[in-house]
């Protein structure tokens, strides 16, 4: 745990030691709030459904920007070779980087508290979809982060890492959507619907907190973090 905390502290501070964190936070809040309030005054309902509707698509672009540097920059600067020689286990390096990025994204998401606060001032708010939406956002964000972190370990360039992470995350998100399911044969529909990142988020944002959705997201995170750990281990031995 001590080694994980050391890596976590290093990576978390690295965000705020450069303009990346501030550009990300300001851009994320500006885009998400603008999209939400643009629809809010048209719909005229005191609810956050539209905010969470746009969130997976916003995450699709912003989260790969958070993860693209985590391993790719280590390779570019040559520090990954030093990191490999330290008495730190592979999973400790991976978990430290993942938790740093997860805490950063969660902290950024928490800054949107002004939206539910505004809704409370305007009228009665159904707390179920709000709590479920934020829980789903954290889990979906964690899934995107694990994918981006794995891709960053494969790529030598940050831009390449960014683009591939978007493509892979989009593919895993869209396979469970109706636009894909309608083109499949009947026996494949349940499988693809279950594998899609978006279907599980849609359930949570309605306020239906099902253990199956939580286990699904934790499984996705665990799978890609495992792949990341194995790749780092293979690089060390090579």
C-alpha positions as CSV (number, residue, x, y, z in Angstrom):
1,X,0.0,0.0,0.0
2,X,2.9,2.4,0.7
3,X,4.3,2.0,-2.8
4,X,0.8,2.6,-4.3
5,X,0.4,5.8,-2.3
6,X,3.9,7.0,-3.4
7,X,3.0,6.5,-7.1
8,X,-0.5,8.0,-6.4
9,X,1.0,11.1,-4.8
10,X,3.5,11.6,-7.6
11,X,1.0,11.3,-10.4
12,X,-1.8,13.3,-8.7
13,X,0.6,16.2,-8.0
14,X,1.9,16.0,-11.6
15,X,-1.6,17.0,-12.9
16,X,-1.5,20.2,-10.9
17,X,2.2,21.0,-11.6
18,X,1.2,21.7,-15.2
19,X,-1.6,23.6,-16.9
20,X,-3.2,20.2,-17.9
21,X,-5.4,20.0,-14.8
22,X,-6.7,23.5,-15.0
23,X,-7.4,23.3,-18.7
24,X,-9.2,20.0,-18.2
25,X,-11.3,21.2,-15.3
26,X,-12.4,24.5,-16.8
27,X,-13.1,22.9,-20.2
28,X,-15.0,20.0,-18.7
29,X,-17.2,22.2,-16.5
30,X,-17.8,24.8,-19.3
31,X,-18.9,22.1,-21.9
32,X,-21.0,20.0,-19.5
33,X,-22.8,23.0,-17.9
34,X,-23.4,24.7,-21.3
35,X,-24.9,21.5,-22.8
36,X,-27.1,20.9,-19.8
37,X,-28.4,24.4,-19.2
38,X,-29.0,24.9,-23.0
39,X,-31.5,22.0,-22.8
40,X,-32.7,22.8,-19.2
41,X,-34.5,26.1,-20.2
42,X,-36.1,24.3,-23.2
43,X,-37.4,21.3,-21.2
44,X,-38.3,23.3,-18.1
45,X,-38.1,20.4,-15.6
46,X,-36.1,20.3,-12.4
47,X,-34.0,17.2,-13.1
48,X,-30.5,16.2,-14.2
49,X,-31.4,13.6,-16.8
50,X,-30.0,15.7,-19.6
51,X,-26.7,16.3,-17.8
52,X,-26.1,12.6,-17.4
53,X,-27.2,12.0,-21.0
54,X,-24.4,14.0,-22.4
55,X,-21.8,13.0,-19.8
56,X,-20.6,9.7,-21.4
57,X,-19.9,11.5,-24.7
58,X,-18.0,14.3,-22.9
59,X,-16.0,11.7,-20.9
60,X,-15.2,10.0,-24.2
61,X,-13.0,12.9,-25.2
62,X,-11.9,14.3,-21.9
63,X,-10.8,11.1,-20.1
64,X,-8.4,9.9,-22.8
65,X,-6.8,13.3,-22.4
66,X,-6.2,12.6,-18.7
67,X,-4.7,9.1,-19.3
68,X,-2.7,9.7,-22.5
69,X,0.4,10.9,-20.6
70,X,0.5,8.4,-17.8
71,X,2.7,5.8,-19.5
72,X,3.5,7.5,-22.8
73,X,5.2,10.4,-21.1
74,X,7.3,8.0,-19.0
75,X,8.5,6.4,-22.3
76,X,9.2,9.7,-23.9
77,X,11.2,11.1,-21.0
78,X,13.0,7.8,-20.4
79,X,11.8,7.6,-16.8
80,X,10.0,4.3,-17.3
81,X,13.3,2.4,-17.3
82,X,14.2,4.0,-13.9
83,X,10.7,3.1,-12.7
84,X,11.1,-0.5,-13.7
85,X,14.3,-0.8,-11.6
86,X,12.7,0.4,-8.4
87,X,11.5,-2.1,-5.8
88,X,7.9,-1.6,-6.8
89,X,5.6,-4.3,-8.0
90,X,3.9,-4.0,-11.4
91,X,0.4,-3.8,-10.0
92,X,1.5,-1.2,-7.5
93,X,2.6,1.1,-10.4
94,X,-0.6,0.5,-12.3
95,X,-2.9,1.0,-9.3
96,X,-1.1,4.1,-8.2
97,X,-1.5,5.7,-11.6
98,X,-5.1,4.6,-11.9
99,X,-6.1,5.9,-8.5
100,X,-4.4,9.2,-9.1
101,X,-6.4,9.7,-12.4
102,X,-9.6,8.4,-10.8
103,X,-9.4,10.9,-7.9
104,X,-8.6,13.7,-10.3
105,X,-11.7,12.9,-12.5
106,X,-13.9,12.4,-9.4
107,X,-12.7,15.7,-8.0
108,X,-13.5,17.4,-11.3
109,X,-16.9,15.9,-11.4
110,X,-17.6,17.0,-7.9
111,X,-17.2,20.6,-8.9
112,X,-20.5,20.3,-10.8
113,X,-22.2,20.4,-7.4
114,X,-23.6,23.8,-8.5
115,X,-26.1,22.1,-10.7
116,X,-28.0,20.0,-8.1
117,X,-27.7,23.0,-5.7
118,X,-29.4,25.2,-8.3
119,X,-32.1,22.6,-8.8
120,X,-32.8,22.3,-5.0
121,X,-33.3,26.1,-5.0
122,X,-35.7,25.9,-7.9
123,X,-38.0,23.1,-6.7
124,X,-38.3,19.5,-5.5
125,X,-35.6,17.2,-6.9
126,X,-35.8,13.4,-7.1
127,X,-32.6,12.4,-5.4
128,X,-32.6,8.8,-6.8
129,X,-31.5,9.7,-10.3
130,X,-29.1,12.3,-9.0
131,X,-27.3,9.8,-6.7
132,X,-27.5,7.1,-9.3
133,X,-26.2,9.4,-12.0
134,X,-23.2,10.5,-10.1
135,X,-22.4,6.9,-9.0
136,X,-22.7,5.8,-12.6
137,X,-20.5,8.7,-13.8
138,X,-17.8,7.6,-11.3
139,X,-18.0,4.0,-12.4
140,X,-18.1,4.9,-16.2
141,X,-15.2,7.3,-15.7
142,X,-13.2,4.5,-13.9
143,X,-13.9,2.2,-16.9
144,X,-12.8,4.8,-19.4
145,X,-9.7,5.5,-17.3
146,X,-8.7,1.8,-17.1
147,X,-9.0,1.6,-20.9
148,X,-7.0,4.8,-21.4
149,X,-4.3,3.7,-19.0
150,X,-3.9,0.4,-20.8
151,X,-3.7,2.0,-24.2
152,X,-1.1,4.5,-22.9
153,X,1.1,1.6,-21.9
154,X,1.0,0.3,-25.5
155,X,1.6,3.6,-27.3
156,X,4.9,5.5,-27.6
157,X,3.2,8.8,-28.4
158,X,0.6,10.7,-26.3
159,X,-1.5,11.7,-29.3
160,X,-1.6,8.1,-30.6
161,X,-2.6,7.0,-27.1
162,X,-5.4,9.7,-27.0
163,X,-6.9,8.6,-30.4
164,X,-6.7,4.9,-29.7
165,X,-8.3,5.3,-26.3
166,X,-11.2,7.3,-27.8
167,X,-11.8,4.6,-30.5
168,X,-11.7,1.7,-28.1
169,X,-13.8,3.4,-25.5
170,X,-16.3,4.4,-28.1
171,X,-16.5,0.9,-29.5
172,X,-17.2,-0.6,-26.0
173,X,-19.8,2.1,-25.4
174,X,-21.6,1.9,-28.7
175,X,-21.9,-1.9,-29.0
176,X,-24.7,-1.9,-26.4
177,X,-26.7,0.9,-28.1
178,X,-29.8,0.4,-30.2
179,X,-28.1,1.5,-33.3
180,X,-25.9,-1.6,-33.1
181,X,-28.4,-4.0,-31.5
182,X,-30.9,-3.5,-34.3
183,X,-28.4,-4.9,-36.8
184,X,-27.6,-8.1,-34.8
185,X,-29.3,-11.5,-34.8
186,X,-31.5,-12.2,-31.8
187,X,-29.2,-14.5,-29.9
188,X,-26.3,-11.9,-30.0
189,X,-28.5,-9.0,-28.7
190,X,-28.4,-9.9,-25.0
191,X,-24.6,-10.4,-25.1
192,X,-23.8,-7.1,-26.8
193,X,-26.4,-5.2,-24.6
194,X,-24.6,-6.6,-21.5
195,X,-21.1,-5.7,-22.8
196,X,-22.0,-2.1,-23.7
197,X,-20.7,0.5,-21.3
198,X,-23.7,2.7,-22.1
199,X,-26.5,0.4,-21.2
200,X,-25.3,0.0,-17.6
201,X,-24.9,3.7,-17.2
202,X,-28.4,4.4,-18.5
203,X,-29.8,2.1,-15.8
204,X,-27.9,3.8,-13.0
205,X,-28.8,7.3,-14.2
206,X,-32.5,6.5,-13.8
207,X,-31.8,5.9,-10.1
208,X,-31.9,2.1,-10.4
209,X,-28.8,1.0,-8.5
210,X,-28.3,-2.6,-9.4
211,X,-25.4,-4.6,-8.1
212,X,-25.0,-6.2,-11.6
213,X,-24.2,-2.8,-13.1
214,X,-21.7,-2.1,-10.3
215,X,-20.0,-5.5,-10.7
216,X,-19.9,-5.0,-14.5
217,X,-18.0,-1.7,-14.2
218,X,-15.6,-3.1,-11.6
219,X,-15.0,-6.1,-13.8
220,X,-14.2,-3.8,-16.8
221,X,-11.8,-1.9,-14.6
222,X,-10.2,-5.0,-13.2
223,X,-9.8,-6.5,-16.7
224,X,-8.0,-3.6,-18.3
225,X,-5.9,-3.0,-15.2
226,X,-4.9,-6.6,-15.3
227,X,-3.9,-6.3,-19.0
228,X,-2.0,-3.2,-18.1
229,X,-0.1,-5.0,-15.4
230,X,0.7,-8.0,-17.6
231,X,2.0,-5.7,-20.4
232,X,4.2,-3.8,-17.9
233,X,5.5,-7.1,-16.6
234,X,6.3,-8.4,-20.1
235,X,8.1,-5.1,-20.9
236,X,10.2,-5.5,-17.8
237,X,11.3,-9.0,-18.6
238,X,12.0,-8.1,-22.3
